[in-house]
Amino acid sequence: MIFGFFKKLIKYYIDKIVSWLRVKKLQFELDNEIKKYHDSFEKKQEPKIREVGKFGEDGWSISIGNIDDEDTKN
C-alpha cells in the first residue's frame, strides 16, 4: 500500500516536471520567434546605392546615391 502511494506520488511529480518543461520550451520558442520578427524590421533599411563612372573628360564622374564623397565637394 505504501509502495503504491510512493509510485503515484513519483508519477505525479514527474508529470508536473514534464509539463513545466513543455511550458518553458514553448516560452523559449516564442521568445526566439519574437526576436526574429523584430530583427526582420531592423534589417529593412534602405540600402545605400553608389555607382561611380567616368564619362568624357578626365576627373569627371557621376555618383548616384546619398553618400558624400570628398572628391565631389567643391
mmJSON file of the N, C-alpha and C atoms, coordinates in Angstrom:
{"data_MODEL":{"atom_site":{
"group_PDB":["ATOM","ATOM","ATOM","ATOM","ATOM","ATOM","ATOM","ATOM","ATOM","ATOM","ATOM","ATOM","ATOM","ATOM","ATOM","ATOM","ATOM","ATOM","ATOM","ATOM","ATOM","ATOM","ATOM","ATOM","ATOM","ATOM","ATOM","ATOM","ATOM","ATOM","ATOM","ATOM","ATOM","ATOM","ATOM","ATOM","ATOM","ATOM","ATOM","ATOM","ATOM","ATOM","ATOM","ATOM","ATOM","ATOM","ATOM","ATOM","ATOM","ATOM","ATOM","ATOM","ATOM","ATOM","ATOM","ATOM","ATOM","ATOM","ATOM","ATOM","ATOM","ATOM","ATOM","ATOM","ATOM","ATOM","ATOM","ATOM","ATOM","ATOM","ATOM","ATOM","ATOM","ATOM","ATOM","ATOM","ATOM","ATOM","ATOM","ATOM","ATOM","ATOM","ATOM","ATOM","ATOM","ATOM","ATOM","ATOM","ATOM","ATOM","ATOM","ATOM","ATOM","ATOM","ATOM","ATOM","ATOM","ATOM","ATOM","ATOM","ATOM","ATOM","ATOM","ATOM","ATOM","ATOM","ATOM","ATOM","ATOM","ATOM","ATOM","ATOM","ATOM","ATOM","ATOM","ATOM","ATOM","ATOM","ATOM","ATOM","ATOM","ATOM","ATOM","ATOM","ATOM","ATOM","ATOM","ATOM","ATOM","ATOM","ATOM","ATOM","ATOM","ATOM","ATOM","ATOM","ATOM","ATOM","ATOM","ATOM","ATOM","ATOM","ATOM","ATOM","ATOM","ATOM","ATOM","ATOM","ATOM","ATOM","ATOM","ATOM","ATOM","ATOM","ATOM","ATOM","ATOM","ATOM","ATOM","ATOM","ATOM","ATOM","ATOM","ATOM","ATOM","ATOM","ATOM","ATOM","ATOM","ATOM","ATOM","ATOM","ATOM","ATOM","ATOM","ATOM","ATOM","ATOM","ATOM","ATOM","ATOM","ATOM","ATOM","ATOM","ATOM","ATOM","ATOM","ATOM","ATOM","ATOM","ATOM","ATOM","ATOM","ATOM","ATOM","ATOM","ATOM","ATOM","ATOM","ATOM","ATOM","ATOM","ATOM","ATOM","ATOM","ATOM","ATOM","ATOM","ATOM","ATOM","ATOM","ATOM","ATOM","ATOM","ATOM","ATOM","ATOM","ATOM","ATOM","ATOM","ATOM","ATOM"],
"id":[1,2,3,4,5,6,7,8,9,10,11,12,13,14,15,16,17,18,19,20,21,22,23,24,25,26,27,28,29,30,31,32,33,34,35,36,37,38,39,40,41,42,43,44,45,46,47,48,49,50,51,52,53,54,55,56,57,58,59,60,61,62,63,64,65,66,67,68,69,70,71,72,73,74,75,76,77,78,79,80,81,82,83,84,85,86,87,88,89,90,91,92,93,94,95,96,97,98,99,100,101,102,103,104,105,106,107,108,109,110,111,112,113,114,115,116,117,118,119,120,121,122,123,124,125,126,127,128,129,130,131,132,133,134,135,136,137,138,139,140,141,142,143,144,145,146,147,148,149,150,151,152,153,154,155,156,157,158,159,160,161,162,163,164,165,166,167,168,169,170,171,172,173,174,175,176,177,178,179,180,181,182,183,184,185,186,187,188,189,190,191,192,193,194,195,196,197,198,199,200,201,202,203,204,205,206,207,208,209,210,211,212,213,214,215,216,217,218,219,220,221,222],
"type_symbol":["N","C","C","N","C","C","N","C","C","N","C","C","N","C","C","N","C","C","N","C","C","N","C","C","N","C","C","N","C","C","N","C","C","N","C","C","N","C","C","N","C","C","N","C","C","N","C","C","N","C","C","N","C","C","N","C","C","N","C","C","N","C","C","N","C","C","N","C","C","N","C","C","N","C","C","N","C","C","N","C","C","N","C","C","N","C","C","N","C","C","N","C","C","N","C","C","N","C","C","N","C","C","N","C","C","N","C","C","N","C","C","N","C","C","N","C","C","N","C","C","N","C","C","N","C","C","N","C","C","N","C","C","N","C","C","N","C","C","N","C","C","N","C","C","N","C","C","N","C","C","N","C","C","N","C","C","N","C","C","N","C","C","N","C","C","N","C","C","N","C","C","N","C","C","N","C","C","N","C","C","N","C","C","N","C","C","N","C","C","N","C","C","N","C","C","N","C","C","N","C","C","N","C","C","N","C","C","N","C","C","N","C","C","N","C","C","N","C","C","N","C","C"],
"label_atom_id":["N","CA","C","N","CA","C","N","CA","C","N","CA","C","N","CA","C","N","CA","C","N","CA","C","N","CA","C","N","CA","C","N","CA","C","N","CA","C","N","CA","C","N","CA","C","N","CA","C","N","CA","C","N","CA","C","N","CA","C","N","CA","C","N","CA","C","N","CA","C","N","CA","C","N","CA","C","N","CA","C","N","CA","C","N","CA","C","N","CA","C","N","CA","C","N","CA","C","N","CA","C","N","CA","C","N","CA","C","N","CA","C","N","CA","C","N","CA","C","N","CA","C","N","CA","C","N","CA","C","N","CA","C","N","CA","C","N","CA","C","N","CA","C","N","CA","C","N","CA","C","N","CA","C","N","CA","C","N","CA","C","N","CA","C","N","CA","C","N","CA","C","N","CA","C","N","CA","C","N","CA","C","N","CA","C","N","CA","C","N","CA","C","N","CA","C","N","CA","C","N","CA","C","N","CA","C","N","CA","C","N","CA","C","N","CA","C","N","CA","C","N","CA","C","N","CA","C","N","CA","C","N","CA","C","N","CA","C","N","CA","C","N","CA","C","N","CA","C","N","CA","C","N","CA","C","N","CA","C"],
"label_alt_id":[null,null,null,null,null,null,null,null,null,null,null,null,null,null,null,null,null,null,null,null,null,null,null,null,null,null,null,null,null,null,null,null,null,null,null,null,null,null,null,null,null,null,null,null,null,null,null,null,null,null,null,null,null,null,null,null,null,null,null,null,null,null,null,null,null,null,null,null,null,null,null,null,null,null,null,null,null,null,null,null,null,null,null,null,null,null,null,null,null,null,null,null,null,null,null,null,null,null,null,null,null,null,null,null,null,null,null,null,null,null,null,null,null,null,null,null,null,null,null,null,null,null,null,null,null,null,null,null,null,null,null,null,null,null,null,null,null,null,null,null,null,null,null,null,null,null,null,null,null,null,null,null,null,null,null,null,null,null,null,null,null,null,null,null,null,null,null,null,null,null,null,null,null,null,null,null,null,null,null,null,null,null,null,null,null,null,null,null,null,null,null,null,null,null,null,null,null,null,null,null,null,null,null,null,null,null,null,null,null,null,null,null,null,null,null,null,null,null,null,null,null,null],
"label_comp_id":["MET","MET","MET","ILE","ILE","ILE","PHE","PHE","PHE","GLY","GLY","GLY","PHE","PHE","PHE","PHE","PHE","PHE","LYS","LYS","LYS","LYS","LYS","LYS","LEU","LEU","LEU","ILE","ILE","ILE","LYS","LYS","LYS","TYR","TYR","TYR","TYR","TYR","TYR","ILE","ILE","ILE","ASP","ASP","ASP","LYS","LYS","LYS","ILE","ILE","ILE","VAL","VAL","VAL","SER","SER","SER","TRP","TRP","TRP","LEU","LEU","LEU","ARG","ARG","ARG","VAL","VAL","VAL","LYS","LYS","LYS","LYS","LYS","LYS","LEU","LEU","LEU","GLN","GLN","GLN","PHE","PHE","PHE","GLU","GLU","GLU","LEU","LEU","LEU","ASP","ASP","ASP","ASN","ASN","ASN","GLU","GLU","GLU","ILE","ILE","ILE","LYS","LYS","LYS","LYS","LYS","LYS","TYR","TYR","TYR","HIS","HIS","HIS","ASP","ASP","ASP","SER","SER","SER","PHE","PHE","PHE","GLU","GLU","GLU","LYS","LYS","LYS","LYS","LYS","LYS","GLN","GLN","GLN","GLU","GLU","GLU","PRO","PRO","PRO","LYS","LYS","LYS","ILE","ILE","ILE","ARG","ARG","ARG","GLU","GLU","GLU","VAL","VAL","VAL","GLY","GLY","GLY","LYS","LYS","LYS","PHE","PHE","PHE","GLY","GLY","GLY","GLU","GLU","GLU","ASP","ASP","ASP","GLY","GLY","GLY","TRP","TRP","TRP","SER","SER","SER","ILE","ILE","ILE","SER","SER","SER","ILE","ILE","ILE","GLY","GLY","GLY","ASN","ASN","ASN","ILE","ILE","ILE","ASP","ASP","ASP","ASP","ASP","ASP","GLU","GLU","GLU","ASP","ASP","ASP","THR","THR","THR","LYS","LYS","LYS","ASN","ASN","ASN"],
"label_asym_id":["A","A","A","A","A","A","A","A","A","A","A","A","A","A","A","A","A","A","A","A","A","A","A","A","A","A","A","A","A","A","A","A","A","A","A","A","A","A","A","A","A","A","A","A","A","A","A","A","A","A","A","A","A","A","A","A","A","A","A","A","A","A","A","A","A","A","A","A","A","A","A","A","A","A","A","A","A","A","A","A","A","A","A","A","A","A","A","A","A","A","A","A","A","A","A","A","A","A","A","A","A","A","A","A","A","A","A","A","A","A","A","A","A","A","A","A","A","A","A","A","A","A","A","A","A","A","A","A","A","A","A","A","A","A","A","A","A","A","A","A","A","A","A","A","A","A","A","A","A","A","A","A","A","A","A","A","A","A","A","A","A","A","A","A","A","A","A","A","A","A","A","A","A","A","A","A","A","A","A","A","A","A","A","A","A","A","A","A","A","A","A","A","A","A","A","A","A","A","A","A","A","A","A","A","A","A","A","A","A","A","A","A","A","A","A","A","A","A","A","A","A","A"],
"label_entity_id":["1","1","1","1","1","1","1","1","1","1","1","1","1","1","1","1","1","1","1","1","1","1","1","1","1","1","1","1","1","1","1","1","1","1","1","1","1","1","1","1","1","1","1","1","1","1","1","1","1","1","1","1","1","1","1","1","1","1","1","1","1","1","1","1","1","1","1","1","1","1","1","1","1","1","1","1","1","1","1","1","1","1","1","1","1","1","1","1","1","1","1","1","1","1","1","1","1","1","1","1","1","1","1","1","1","1","1","1","1","1","1","1","1","1","1","1","1","1","1","1","1","1","1","1","1","1","1","1","1","1","1","1","1","1","1","1","1","1","1","1","1","1","1","1","1","1","1","1","1","1","1","1","1","1","1","1","1","1","1","1","1","1","1","1","1","1","1","1","1","1","1","1","1","1","1","1","1","1","1","1","1","1","1","1","1","1","1","1","1","1","1","1","1","1","1","1","1","1","1","1","1","1","1","1","1","1","1","1","1","1","1","1","1","1","1","1","1","1","1","1","1","1"],
"label_seq_id":[1,1,1,2,2,2,3,3,3,4,4,4,5,5,5,6,6,6,7,7,7,8,8,8,9,9,9,10,10,10,11,11,11,12,12,12,13,13,13,14,14,14,15,15,15,16,16,16,17,17,17,18,18,18,19,19,19,20,20,20,21,21,21,22,22,22,23,23,23,24,24,24,25,25,25,26,26,26,27,27,27,28,28,28,29,29,29,30,30,30,31,31,31,32,32,32,33,33,33,34,34,34,35,35,35,36,36,36,37,37,37,38,38,38,39,39,39,40,40,40,41,41,41,42,42,42,43,43,43,44,44,44,45,45,45,46,46,46,47,47,47,48,48,48,49,49,49,50,50,50,51,51,51,52,52,52,53,53,53,54,54,54,55,55,55,56,56,56,57,57,57,58,58,58,59,59,59,60,60,60,61,61,61,62,62,62,63,63,63,64,64,64,65,65,65,66,66,66,67,67,67,68,68,68,69,69,69,70,70,70,71,71,71,72,72,72,73,73,73,74,74,74],
"pdbx_PDB_ins_code":[null,null,null,null,null,null,null,null,null,null,null,null,null,null,null,null,null,null,null,null,null,null,null,null,null,null,null,null,null,null,null,null,null,null,null,null,null,null,null,null,null,null,null,null,null,null,null,null,null,null,null,null,null,null,null,null,null,null,null,null,null,null,null,null,null,null,null,null,null,null,null,null,null,null,null,null,null,null,null,null,null,null,null,null,null,null,null,null,null,null,null,null,null,null,null,null,null,null,null,null,null,null,null,null,null,null,null,null,null,null,null,null,null,null,null,null,null,null,null,null,null,null,null,null,null,null,null,null,null,null,null,null,null,null,null,null,null,null,null,null,null,null,null,null,null,null,null,null,null,null,null,null,null,null,null,null,null,null,null,null,null,null,null,null,null,null,null,null,null,null,null,null,null,null,null,null,null,null,null,null,null,null,null,null,null,null,null,null,null,null,null,null,null,null,null,null,null,null,null,null,null,null,null,null,null,null,null,null,null,null,null,null,null,null,null,null,null,null,null,null,null,null],
"Cartn_x":[0.811,0.0,0.863,1.884,2.769,3.556,3.932,4.675,3.826,2.544,1.643,1.499,1.457,1.367,2.599,3.792,5.021,5.121,4.645,4.666,3.79,2.589,1.7,2.273,2.889,3.485,4.632,5.483,6.604,6.078,5.079,4.492,3.895,3.231,2.635,3.708,4.801,5.85,6.586,6.74,7.357,6.47,5.155,4.228,4.28,4.379,4.483,5.768,6.864,8.143,8.094,7.506,7.405,6.539,5.413,4.549,5.243,6.003,6.747,7.806,8.489,9.495,8.857,7.669,6.965,6.623,6.182,5.862,7.12,8.211,9.473,9.962,9.808,10.21,9.367,8.065,7.177,7.553,7.84,8.247,9.548,10.49,11.765,11.559,10.725,10.45,9.731,8.79,8.095,9.041,9.919,10.895,11.79,12.21,13.04,12.278,11.013,10.209,9.983,9.734,9.535,10.82,11.953,13.234,13.502,13.221,13.397,12.48,11.256,10.287,10.768,11.277,11.779,13.056,13.91,15.134,14.823,13.736,13.386,13.018,12.453,12.148,13.414,14.37,15.606,16.442,16.339,17.135,16.577,15.332,14.708,15.01,16.256,16.655,17.01,16.868,17.178,18.668,18.995,20.415,20.985,22.238,22.908,23.476,22.959,23.374,24.4,25.51,26.57,27.161,27.054,27.655,28.496,29.724,30.625,31.169,31.075,31.61,32.197,33.122,33.764,33.241,32.864,32.359,33.137,33.569,34.195,35.548,35.658,36.936,37.454,38.751,39.36,38.884,38.64,38.232,36.739,35.989,34.541,33.871,32.992,32.302,30.898,30.074,28.709,28.497,27.837,27.531,26.026,25.507,24.084,23.961,23.265,23.108,23.213,23.176,23.209,24.498,25.572,26.861,27.692,28.203,29.031,30.473,31.053,32.459,33.244,34.465,35.329,35.676,35.745,36.125,35.041,33.787,32.696,32.339,32.833,32.524,33.423,32.838,33.617,33.741],
"Cartn_y":[-1.186,0.0,1.262,1.312,2.473,2.56,1.394,1.39,1.994,1.669,2.237,3.745,4.218,5.66,6.384,5.84,6.47,6.418,5.339,5.212,6.294,6.508,7.547,8.936,9.119,10.411,10.744,9.768,9.976,10.25,9.503,9.723,11.127,11.582,12.917,13.989,13.875,14.883,14.814,13.635,13.522,14.18,13.971,14.623,16.145,16.632,18.079,18.641,17.934,18.388,18.391,17.348,17.273,18.411,18.679,19.771,21.122,21.299,22.535,22.721,21.63,21.711,22.048,21.524,21.865,23.35,23.891,25.32,26.153,25.77,26.502,26.435,25.282,25.135,26.044,26.099,26.964,28.431,28.832,30.21,30.546,29.63,29.843,29.988,29.117,29.193,30.491,30.913,32.174,33.362,33.355,34.436,34.505,33.352,33.334,33.846,33.453,33.923,35.43,35.939,37.38,38.133,37.593,38.234,38.246,37.143,37.103,38.108,38.232,39.166,40.607,40.949,42.299,42.554,41.561,41.717,41.916,41.323,41.492,42.942,43.671,45.079,45.92,45.566,46.335,46.163,45.039,44.781,45.469,45.961,46.545,48.033,48.397,49.777,49.942,51.157,51.42,51.208,50.456,50.276,51.542,51.78,52.923,52.473,53.069,52.698,53.723,53.226,54.116,53.537,54.321,53.925,55.096,54.83,55.876,55.435,56.318,56.016,57.272,57.127,58.281,58.412,59.634,59.93,61.12,60.998,62.142,62.5,63.697,64.234,63.513,63.659,63.071,63.81,63.064,63.664,63.914,63.662,63.872,62.559,62.58,61.359,61.706,60.701,60.867,59.867,60.315,59.438,59.398,58.217,58.035,57.468,58.154,57.703,58.876,58.6,59.663,59.63,59.196,59.107,60.323,61.043,62.213,61.775,62.188,61.908,63.198,63.1,64.271,64.78,63.894,64.295,65.127,64.924,65.602,66.94,67.243,68.524,69.613,70.786,71.93,72.979],
"Cartn_z":[0.0,0.0,0.0,0.812,0.843,-0.457,-1.01,-2.265,-3.384,-3.436,-4.447,-4.294,-3.053,-2.8,-3.323,-3.02,-3.496,-5.014,-5.605,-7.059,-7.693,-7.148,-7.671,-7.422,-6.27,-5.933,-6.883,-7.152,-8.074,-9.475,-9.911,-11.238,-11.33,-10.284,-10.258,-10.437,-9.681,-9.777,-11.112,-11.662,-12.987,-14.03,-13.953,-14.878,-14.738,-13.508,-13.285,-13.889,-13.718,-14.272,-15.793,-16.389,-17.848,-18.382,-17.735,-18.198,-18.024,-16.95,-16.74,-17.829,-18.195,-19.257,-20.598,-20.863,-22.104,-22.151,-21.038,-20.979,-21.193,-20.561,-20.725,-22.172,-22.812,-24.212,-25.096,-24.847,-25.62,-25.427,-24.201,-23.943,-24.665,-24.658,-25.341,-26.844,-27.434,-28.865,-29.222,-28.397,-28.653,-28.559,-27.593,-27.469,-28.699,-29.21,-30.414,-31.624,-31.774,-32.9,-32.825,-31.635,-31.464,-31.787,-31.369,-31.662,-33.165,-33.852,-35.306,-35.989,-35.5,-36.076,-35.921,-34.747,-34.52,-35.315,-35.442,-36.23,-37.704,-38.197,-39.605,-39.9,-38.931,-39.138,-39.136,-38.325,-38.259,-39.524,-40.192,-41.383,-42.62,-42.582,-43.76,-43.884,-43.791,-44.009,-45.48,-45.955,-47.351,-47.613,-48.636,-48.956,-49.589,-49.341,-49.947,-51.284,-52.341,-53.695,-54.16,-54.593,-55.058,-56.327,-57.386,-58.654,-59.139,-59.462,-59.936,-61.283,-62.251,-63.57,-64.184,-65.093,-65.724,-67.144,-67.464,-68.801,-69.364,-70.551,-71.225,-70.666,-70.113,-69.668,-68.425,-68.218,-67.025,-65.778,-64.725,-63.466,-63.349,-64.391,-64.334,-63.97,-62.979,-62.58,-62.103,-62.044,-61.561,-60.431,-59.385,-58.256,-58.072,-57.926,-57.675,-56.271,-55.413,-54.034,-53.081,-51.82,-50.818,-50.008,-50.617,-49.938,-50.334,-49.355,-49.62,-49.804,-50.934,-51.208,-51.084,-50.661,-50.571,-51.965,-52.958,-54.309,-54.976,-54.656,-55.352,-54.732,-53.531,-52.887,-53.441,-53.681,-54.178,-53.118],
"occupancy":[1.0,1.0,1.0,1.0,1.0,1.0,1.0,1.0,1.0,1.0,1.0,1.0,1.0,1.0,1.0,1.0,1.0,1.0,1.0,1.0,1.0,1.0,1.0,1.0,1.0,1.0,1.0,1.0,1.0,1.0,1.0,1.0,1.0,1.0,1.0,1.0,1.0,1.0,1.0,1.0,1.0,1.0,1.0,1.0,1.0,1.0,1.0,1.0,1.0,1.0,1.0,1.0,1.0,1.0,1.0,1.0,1.0,1.0,1.0,1.0,1.0,1.0,1.0,1.0,1.0,1.0,1.0,1.0,1.0,1.0,1.0,1.0,1.0,1.0,1.0,1.0,1.0,1.0,1.0,1.0,1.0,1.0,1.0,1.0,1.0,1.0,1.0,1.0,1.0,1.0,1.0,1.0,1.0,1.0,1.0,1.0,1.0,1.0,1.0,1.0,1.0,1.0,1.0,1.0,1.0,1.0,1.0,1.0,1.0,1.0,1.0,1.0,1.0,1.0,1.0,1.0,1.0,1.0,1.0,1.0,1.0,1.0,1.0,1.0,1.0,1.0,1.0,1.0,1.0,1.0,1.0,1.0,1.0,1.0,1.0,1.0,1.0,1.0,1.0,1.0,1.0,1.0,1.0,1.0,1.0,1.0,1.0,1.0,1.0,1.0,1.0,1.0,1.0,1.0,1.0,1.0,1.0,1.0,1.0,1.0,1.0,1.0,1.0,1.0,1.0,1.0,1.0,1.0,1.0,1.0,1.0,1.0,1.0,1.0,1.0,1.0,1.0,1.0,1.0,1.0,1.0,1.0,1.0,1.0,1.0,1.0,1.0,1.0,1.0,1.0,1.0,1.0,1.0,1.0,1.0,1.0,1.0,1.0,1.0,1.0,1.0,1.0,1.0,1.0,1.0,1.0,1.0,1.0,1.0,1.0,1.0,1.0,1.0,1.0,1.0,1.0,1.0,1.0,1.0,1.0,1.0,1.0],
"B_iso_or_equiv":[0.0,0.0,0.0,0.0,0.0,0.0,0.0,0.0,0.0,0.0,0.0,0.0,0.0,0.0,0.0,0.0,0.0,0.0,0.0,0.0,0.0,0.0,0.0,0.0,0.0,0.0,0.0,0.0,0.0,0.0,0.0,0.0,0.0,0.0,0.0,0.0,0.0,0.0,0.0,0.0,0.0,0.0,0.0,0.0,0.0,0.0,0.0,0.0,0.0,0.0,0.0,0.0,0.0,0.0,0.0,0.0,0.0,0.0,0.0,0.0,0.0,0.0,0.0,0.0,0.0,0.0,0.0,0.0,0.0,0.0,0.0,0.0,0.0,0.0,0.0,0.0,0.0,0.0,0.0,0.0,0.0,0.0,0.0,0.0,0.0,0.0,0.0,0.0,0.0,0.0,0.0,0.0,0.0,0.0,0.0,0.0,0.0,0.0,0.0,0.0,0.0,0.0,0.0,0.0,0.0,0.0,0.0,0.0,0.0,0.0,0.0,0.0,0.0,0.0,0.0,0.0,0.0,0.0,0.0,0.0,0.0,0.0,0.0,0.0,0.0,0.0,0.0,0.0,0.0,0.0,0.0,0.0,0.0,0.0,0.0,0.0,0.0,0.0,0.0,0.0,0.0,0.0,0.0,0.0,0.0,0.0,0.0,0.0,0.0,0.0,0.0,0.0,0.0,0.0,0.0,0.0,0.0,0.0,0.0,0.0,0.0,0.0,0.0,0.0,0.0,0.0,0.0,0.0,0.0,0.0,0.0,0.0,0.0,0.0,0.0,0.0,0.0,0.0,0.0,0.0,0.0,0.0,0.0,0.0,0.0,0.0,0.0,0.0,0.0,0.0,0.0,0.0,0.0,0.0,0.0,0.0,0.0,0.0,0.0,0.0,0.0,0.0,0.0,0.0,0.0,0.0,0.0,0.0,0.0,0.0,0.0,0.0,0.0,0.0,0.0,0.0,0.0,0.0,0.0,0.0,0.0,0.0],
"pdbx_formal_charge":[null,null,null,null,null,null,null,null,null,null,null,null,null,null,null,null,null,null,null,null,null,null,null,null,null,null,null,null,null,null,null,null,null,null,null,null,null,null,null,null,null,null,null,null,null,null,null,null,null,null,null,null,null,null,null,null,null,null,null,null,null,null,null,null,null,null,null,null,null,null,null,null,null,null,null,null,null,null,null,null,null,null,null,null,null,null,null,null,null,null,null,null,null,null,null,null,null,null,null,null,null,null,null,null,null,null,null,null,null,null,null,null,null,null,null,null,null,null,null,null,null,null,null,null,null,null,null,null,null,null,null,null,null,null,null,null,null,null,null,null,null,null,null,null,null,null,null,null,null,null,null,null,null,null,null,null,null,null,null,null,null,null,null,null,null,null,null,null,null,null,null,null,null,null,null,null,null,null,null,null,null,null,null,null,null,null,null,null,null,null,null,null,null,null,null,null,null,null,null,null,null,null,null,null,null,null,null,null,null,null,null,null,null,null,null,null,null,null,null,null,null,null],
"auth_seq_id":[1,1,1,2,2,2,3,3,3,4,4,4,5,5,5,6,6,6,7,7,7,8,8,8,9,9,9,10,10,10,11,11,11,12,12,12,13,13,13,14,14,14,15,15,15,16,16,16,17,17,17,18,18,18,19,19,19,20,20,20,21,21,21,22,22,22,23,23,23,24,24,24,25,25,25,26,26,26,27,27,27,28,28,28,29,29,29,30,30,30,31,31,31,32,32,32,33,33,33,34,34,34,35,35,35,36,36,36,37,37,37,38,38,38,39,39,39,40,40,40,41,41,41,42,42,42,43,43,43,44,44,44,45,45,45,46,46,46,47,47,47,48,48,48,49,49,49,50,50,50,51,51,51,52,52,52,53,53,53,54,54,54,55,55,55,56,56,56,57,57,57,58,58,58,59,59,59,60,60,60,61,61,61,62,62,62,63,63,63,64,64,64,65,65,65,66,66,66,67,67,67,68,68,68,69,69,69,70,70,70,71,71,71,72,72,72,73,73,73,74,74,74],
"auth_comp_id":["MET","MET","MET","ILE","ILE","ILE","PHE","PHE","PHE","GLY","GLY","GLY","PHE","PHE","PHE","PHE","PHE","PHE","LYS","LYS","LYS","LYS","LYS","LYS","LEU","LEU","LEU","ILE","ILE","ILE","LYS","LYS","LYS","TYR","TYR","TYR","TYR","TYR","TYR","ILE","ILE","ILE","ASP","ASP","ASP","LYS","LYS","LYS","ILE","ILE","ILE","VAL","VAL","VAL","SER","SER","SER","TRP","TRP","TRP","LEU","LEU","LEU","ARG","ARG","ARG","VAL","VAL","VAL","LYS","LYS","LYS","LYS","LYS","LYS","LEU","LEU","LEU","GLN","GLN","GLN","PHE","PHE","PHE","GLU","GLU","GLU","LEU","LEU","LEU","ASP","ASP","ASP","ASN","ASN","ASN","GLU","GLU","GLU","ILE","ILE","ILE","LYS","LYS","LYS","LYS","LYS","LYS","TYR","TYR","TYR","HIS","HIS","HIS","ASP","ASP","ASP","SER","SER","SER","PHE","PHE","PHE","GLU","GLU","GLU","LYS","LYS","LYS","LYS","LYS","LYS","GLN","GLN","GLN","GLU","GLU","GLU","PRO","PRO","PRO","LYS","LYS","LYS","ILE","ILE","ILE","ARG","ARG","ARG","GLU","GLU","GLU","VAL","VAL","VAL","GLY","GLY","GLY","LYS","LYS","LYS","PHE","PHE","PHE","GLY","GLY","GLY","GLU","GLU","GLU","ASP","ASP","ASP","GLY","GLY","GLY","TRP","TRP","TRP","SER","SER","SER","ILE","ILE","ILE","SER","SER","SER","ILE","ILE","ILE","GLY","GLY","GLY","ASN","ASN","ASN","ILE","ILE","ILE","ASP","ASP","ASP","ASP","ASP","ASP","GLU","GLU","GLU","ASP","ASP","ASP","THR","THR","THR","LYS","LYS","LYS","ASN","ASN","ASN"],
"auth_asym_id":["A","A","A","A","A","A","A","A","A","A","A","A","A","A","A","A","A","A","A","A","A","A","A","A","A","A","A","A","A","A","A","A","A","A","A","A","A","A","A","A","A","A","A","A","A","A","A","A","A","A","A","A","A","A","A","A","A","A","A","A","A","A","A","A","A","A","A","A","A","A","A","A","A","A","A","A","A","A","A","A","A","A","A","A","A","A","A","A","A","A","A","A","A","A","A","A","A","A","A","A","A","A","A","A","A","A","A","A","A","A","A","A","A","A","A","A","A","A","A","A","A","A","A","A","A","A","A","A","A","A","A","A","A","A","A","A","A","A","A","A","A","A","A","A","A","A","A","A","A","A","A","A","A","A","A","A","A","A","A","A","A","A","A","A","A","A","A","A","A","A","A","A","A","A","A","A","A","A","A","A","A","A","A","A","A","A","A","A","A","A","A","A","A","A","A","A","A","A","A","A","A","A","A","A","A","A","A","A","A","A","A","A","A","A","A","A","A","A","A","A","A","A"],
"auth_atom_id":["N","CA","C","N","CA","C","N","CA","C","N","CA","C","N","CA","C","N","CA","C","N","CA","C","N","CA","C","N","CA","C","N","CA","C","N","CA","C","N","CA","C","N","CA","C","N","CA","C","N","CA","C","N","CA","C","N","CA","C","N","CA","C","N","CA","C","N","CA","C","N","CA","C","N","CA","C","N","CA","C","N","CA","C","N","CA","C","N","CA","C","N","CA","C","N","CA","C","N","CA","C","N","CA","C","N","CA","C","N","CA","C","N","CA","C","N","CA","C","N","CA","C","N","CA","C","N","CA","C","N","CA","C","N","CA","C","N","CA","C","N","CA","C","N","CA","C","N","CA","C","N","CA","C","N","CA","C","N","CA","C","N","CA","C","N","CA","C","N","CA","C","N","CA","C","N","CA","C","N","CA","C","N","CA","C","N","CA","C","N","CA","C","N","CA","C","N","CA","C","N","CA","C","N","CA","C","N","CA","C","N","CA","C","N","CA","C","N","CA","C","N","CA","C","N","CA","C","N","CA","C","N","CA","C","N","CA","C","N","CA","C","N","CA","C","N","CA","C","N","CA","C","N","CA","C","N","CA","C"],
"pdbx_PDB_model_num":[1,1,1,1,1,1,1,1,1,1,1,1,1,1,1,1,1,1,1,1,1,1,1,1,1,1,1,1,1,1,1,1,1,1,1,1,1,1,1,1,1,1,1,1,1,1,1,1,1,1,1,1,1,1,1,1,1,1,1,1,1,1,1,1,1,1,1,1,1,1,1,1,1,1,1,1,1,1,1,1,1,1,1,1,1,1,1,1,1,1,1,1,1,1,1,1,1,1,1,1,1,1,1,1,1,1,1,1,1,1,1,1,1,1,1,1,1,1,1,1,1,1,1,1,1,1,1,1,1,1,1,1,1,1,1,1,1,1,1,1,1,1,1,1,1,1,1,1,1,1,1,1,1,1,1,1,1,1,1,1,1,1,1,1,1,1,1,1,1,1,1,1,1,1,1,1,1,1,1,1,1,1,1,1,1,1,1,1,1,1,1,1,1,1,1,1,1,1,1,1,1,1,1,1,1,1,1,1,1,1,1,1,1,1,1,1,1,1,1,1,1,1]
}}}
